[in-house]
Amino acid sequence: MHIADVTMFHAPASGGVRTYLQAKHRVFSRYPGVRTSLLVPGAERDSLGDQHTLPAFRLPLGQGYRFPLRAAPWRDALIGLRPDLIEAGDPYVTAWAALEAGQRLGIPVVGFYHSDLPRLMGDRFGRHVSRRLIRYLTNLYRQFDSVLAPCQVMADRLREWGVEHVRVQPLGVDVNHFHPSQYDADFRASMGIPPHKKLLIFVGRYSREKNIDVLLATMRRLGDDYHLLLMGPGMPHQVPTNVTVVDRCCGAHEVTKALASSDALLHAGTRETFGLIAQEAMACGTPVVAARAGALAENVPLGAGILCRPLDPAAMAEACDALFSNDIAASGRYARRHVERYANWDSVMHSLLAHYETLTDIAMPHALLQPR
């Protein structure tokens, strides 16, 4: 089976979508008879192995993202790859190109609804924009043979709009990379953080929906016993004295060490569609304090952390105190076991490949077995 992925959500600073695509290629490469190709925007037309780029307009202030303007080159490139199935990872030009290529080739096309666009844009520009986006997305996703959503909340929204053939397809975590063994006893000293502090961490890009202001207000309430490490591009520098900022893109090894060396992840996001950083923290044996909203409410189980009222610094501070008043090490161990069982990439991709098989009618006996 040859699977072609196409998306504009692929840039040096991109997060969950790129992680998902890299994991797909890595896991499926271990299955005999399965091949993956990736078509993404770049500065020029190029091919390197199974990754292909087409030139696209670079978005100003877009953290390296590029936006295709014409569907035809993308349609033709997909047709030239001659896959057995296409998956579109964004709702823009490449999605329409994927649908047209699928029709020309007579193959199924899957749409992955990674981002809750109407809510994100509605927060910024109002209900009118949100309603227009819902109409646009409903028209688009009704045309796919299957629609994937990373959490139940997103799947339910698609069904409410009248989109059929929706399947919850959670993302996963590299449980070998994100591991408690990455703990570094010298990490706090290297960051100038006293060893006796209760160390909280948040990793991600700065954006409105992450509600970083709620984290900062929470730290003002928690006071000197706690310290927060904020890691990611665009983070504010006007912060309380018990907050340390690393304002840049951080490498995977650096993030893993930071997560494994912290006491808990603090996450105030209310628009998360999966909350990948929470799963990565849990894989490191680090429990989570998060807003009871979006995918975080689904993916942070009781015992692996504490959920609190959204957008409420007082409630978040109380949740932190409650977490540390109990056996936080036991919470971390439970969090690790939960991710190993439900969110490791091998099992996630095994399930996804079985779904692809039902769409393509390609018999693959090995798909019934876990990869070696």
Secondary structure, DSSP 8 states (H G I E B T S, - for coil): -EEEEE-S---TT--HHHHHHHHHHHHHTTSTT-EEEEEEEESS-EEETTEEEEE-EE-TTSTT-EE---SHHHHHHHHHH--SEEEE-SSSHHHHHHHHHHHHHT--EEEE--S-HHHHHHHHH-HHHHHHHHHHHHHHHTTSSEEEESSHHHHHHHHHTT--SEEE----B-TTTS-GGG--TTHHHHTT--TTSEEEEEES---GGG-HHHHHHHHHHHGGGEEEEEESTT--S---TTEEEE-S---HHHHHHHHHTSSEEEE--SS-SS-HHHHHHHHTT--EEEESSHHHHHHS-TTSEEEE-TT-HHHHHHHHHHHHHS-HHHHHHHHHHHHHHH-BHHHHHHHHHHHHHHHHT---GGGGS---
